[in-house]
Amino acid sequence: MTAILETRALCKSFGALEVTQAVDLSLEAGARHALIGPNGAGKTTLVDQLTGVLRPTGGAVLIDGDDVTRLTVEERVRRGLSRTFQITTLFARLTPFEAVAAALLERDATRIGFAGRWFGGVSRRRAQLDEAEALLASIGLARDADTPTHALAYGRQRILEIALALAAKPRVLLLDEPAAGIPEGESDELLAVLDALPAEVAILLIEHDMSLVFRFARQITVLVGGRVLVTGAPEAIAADPRVREVYLGERVEPGMH
């Protein structure tokens, strides 16, 4: 099967510092793939190259077999690549319904402004309103649809960011540390949201929460010093002595906390 997202010998240097070193990564449609590694491994730098925020020093990024290495962030979104960030980037005064409706209008190339200026236009577009309601319901945010974003619990804000990424109807979704800052008791809710994401969408999860990683992923890539150390099924990764060494002797196993 052709990979929907692929890197070939991807490299990135900042002066003499090699942050990404000949990384080969491949995701097929519907993949549930996690990227893990210690702090400073180069995970976010790699994601920035996948999405077009950073231009690689060498190698290539491909979507559906097409070289997109020189395409912009926006062009890659149009090709079906969406991303969330380590730190939430939400409009605090908008409700989830307003934010998702705006994202849907932007996706459909409708010119919009902010809150009061665009809401009249939104009200005339029943299809986008219905889609916004359905999307919020599918991700468990229906009860918070009319609550200002700043009033939502932080975990709910992270889920809203995933909803906004889904509004672009991606074929590949990159989740950059979605559990960052979420209290431990709320991680089960996040996992339920991840498990309910569309089965056909390939997901690359970048995460430090090993419990979440091992419960979610079907394949795991371990990045160390900008290089791929190993890729494999969760059970193989948990048993790999090199992975245990990377994590300073801590137990790395499915369901670990």
C-alpha positions in Angstrom: 0.0 0.0 0.0 1.3 3.5 -0.9 2.2 5.6 2.1 -0.1 8.6 2.6 2.8 10.5 4.4 6.4 9.6 4.0 9.9 11.1 4.6 13.0 9.9 2.8 16.4 10.6 4.4 15.1 13.8 5.9 17.8 16.0 7.4 17.7 19.4 9.1 20.8 21.3 10.4 21.1 24.6 12.2 24.6 25.6 11.4 26.8 22.7 12.7 23.9 21.2 14.7 22.2 18.3 13.1 18.7 18.1 14.5 17.2 15.7 12.0 19.5 13.0 10.6 18.4 10.9 7.7 14.9 10.1 9.1 12.7 7.6 7.1 9.1 7.6 8.3 6.0 6.1 6.6 2.3 6.3 7.5 -0.4 4.5 5.6 -4.1 5.5 5.5 -5.7 4.8 8.9 -2.3 4.5 10.7 -2.1 4.9 14.5 1.6 5.8 14.8 3.4 7.4 17.8 6.7 9.3 17.8 8.4 9.2 21.1 11.9 10.2 22.4 13.6 12.0 25.2 13.6 15.8 25.4 15.8 17.3 22.7 15.3 14.2 20.4 14.1 16.5 17.6 10.4 15.4 17.5 8.9 18.9 17.1 11.5 19.9 14.6 10.6 16.8 12.5 6.9 17.7 12.7 7.7 21.3 11.6 9.3 19.8 8.5 6.4 17.5 7.8 4.0 20.5 7.9 6.2 23.0 6.0 7.0 25.3 8.9 10.7 24.4 8.4 12.5 23.6 5.2 14.6 20.5 5.4 18.3 20.7 4.7 18.1 17.5 2.7 15.8 14.6 1.9 12.1 14.8 1.0 8.6 14.8 2.4 5.9 13.1 0.3 2.1 13.0 0.5 0.5 10.2 -1.6 3.8 9.7 -3.3 4.1 13.4 -4.4 7.1 15.4 -3.3 5.8 18.3 -1.2 9.1 19.3 0.3 8.9 22.8 -1.1 5.1 23.4 -0.6 3.9 25.9 2.0 1.9 25.0 5.1 -1.3 26.1 3.4 -0.6 24.0 0.3 0.0 20.9 2.5 -3.3 21.5 4.4 -5.0 21.5 1.0 -3.3 18.2 0.4 -4.9 16.8 3.5 -2.3 17.4 6.3 -3.5 19.0 9.6 -1.7 19.6 12.9 -2.3 20.5 16.5 0.4 22.2 18.7 2.0 21.7 22.1 0.5 24.9 23.2 -3.1 25.7 22.5 -3.7 28.4 19.8 -7.4 29.1 20.4 -9.6 32.3 20.3 -10.4 32.6 24.0 -13.6 34.6 23.6 -15.2 32.4 20.9 -17.3 29.4 21.7 -16.4 26.0 20.3 -19.3 26.3 17.9 -18.2 29.7 16.6 -14.6 28.5 16.3 -15.4 25.3 14.4 -17.9 27.1 12.2 -15.2 29.7 11.3 -12.7 26.9 10.6 -15.3 25.2 8.3 -15.9 28.5 6.4 -12.1 29.0 6.0 -11.8 25.5 4.7 -14.5 26.3 2.1 -12.6 29.4 1.0 -15.2 31.8 2.5 -13.8 35.2 3.5 -14.4 35.7 7.2 -13.4 38.2 9.9 -13.8 38.0 13.6 -16.8 37.1 15.8 -19.5 39.7 15.3 -18.4 40.7 11.8 -18.7 37.2 10.4 -21.4 35.6 12.4 -24.2 37.0 10.2 -22.5 35.4 7.2 -22.3 32.1 9.1 -26.0 32.1 9.9 -26.8 32.0 6.2 -24.7 28.9 5.7 -26.8 26.1 7.1 -24.6 23.3 5.8 -21.5 24.6 7.7 -23.6 25.1 10.9 -24.9 21.5 10.7 -21.4 20.2 10.1 -20.1 22.2 13.1 -22.7 20.7 15.3 -22.0 17.2 14.1 -18.2 17.6 14.5 -18.6 18.9 18.1 -20.9 16.0 18.9 -18.5 13.4 17.4 -15.6 14.6 19.5 -17.6 15.0 22.8 -17.9 18.8 22.9 -21.6 19.2 22.2 -22.4 20.1 25.8 -19.8 22.9 25.7 -20.7 24.2 22.2 -21.9 27.6 23.5 -19.4 28.0 26.4 -16.6 30.6 25.8 -13.4 28.8 25.2 -11.6 30.6 28.0 -14.2 29.0 30.5 -13.4 25.4 29.4 -11.2 23.1 31.4 -7.8 22.9 29.8 -8.4 19.3 28.7 -11.5 20.4 26.9 -9.5 23.1 25.2 -7.1 20.5 23.9 -10.0 18.5 22.5 -11.3 21.6 20.8 -8.0 22.1 19.1 -8.3 18.6 17.7 -11.9 19.5 16.5 -10.5 22.5 14.7 -7.8 20.3 13.0 -10.5 17.9 11.9 -12.5 20.7 10.4 -10.1 20.7 7.5 -11.1 17.1 6.7 -7.5 15.9 6.9 -6.3 12.6 5.7 -3.3 12.9 8.0 -3.5 14.4 11.5 -0.4 15.3 13.4 -1.0 15.6 17.2 1.9 17.4 18.9 1.7 16.4 22.6 -2.1 16.7 23.0 -1.8 15.5 26.7 0.6 18.3 27.6 -0.7 20.1 30.7 -3.7 17.9 31.1 -4.3 16.6 34.6 -3.7 12.9 34.9 -7.4 12.2 35.7 -8.4 13.7 32.3 -6.2 11.5 30.1 -8.9 8.8 29.8 -11.2 11.4 28.2 -8.5 12.4 25.7 -7.9 8.7 24.9 -11.6 8.2 24.2 -11.5 11.1 21.8 -8.5 9.8 20.0 -10.0 6.3 19.7 -13.1 7.9 18.2 -11.3 9.7 15.4 -12.2 8.7 11.9 -10.7 5.3 11.1 -9.5 6.3 7.7 -7.4 9.3 8.9 -3.7 8.5 9.5 -2.6 9.8 12.9 0.9 10.6 14.0 1.0 11.2 17.8 4.0 13.0 19.3 3.7 12.4 23.1 5.6 12.1 26.4 2.7 10.4 28.2 3.8 6.7 27.7 0.5 5.4 29.1 -1.4 7.3 26.4 1.1 6.2 23.7 1.0 2.5 24.5 -2.8 2.5 24.8 -3.3 4.3 21.5 -0.5 3.4 19.0 -0.3 0.4 16.8 3.2 1.4 15.7 5.8 3.4 17.6 9.0 5.2 16.3 11.6 6.1 18.9 13.7 9.2 17.9 17.0 9.8 19.7 19.4 12.6 18.8 17.6 13.3 15.6 17.8 9.7 14.4 15.3 6.9 14.3 16.4 4.4 16.9 13.7 1.8 16.2 10.2 1.4 14.8 7.9 -1.4 15.8 4.8 -2.6 17.5 4.2 -1.4 21.1 5.1 -4.8 22.6 8.4 -4.9 20.7 9.2 -1.3 21.7 8.5 -2.0 25.3 10.9 -5.0 25.3 13.7 -3.3 23.4 16.7 -2.8 25.7 17.8 0.2 23.7 14.5 2.0 24.4 14.9 1.2 28.1 18.3 2.7 28.1 17.0 5.9 26.4 14.4 6.2 29.1 17.1 5.9 31.9 16.1 2.5 33.0 12.5 3.3 33.6 9.9 0.6 32.8 8.5 1.1 29.3 5.5 -1.1 28.8 1.9 -1.0 27.6 -0.2 0.8 30.1 2.7 2.2 32.1 2.1 5.4 34.1 
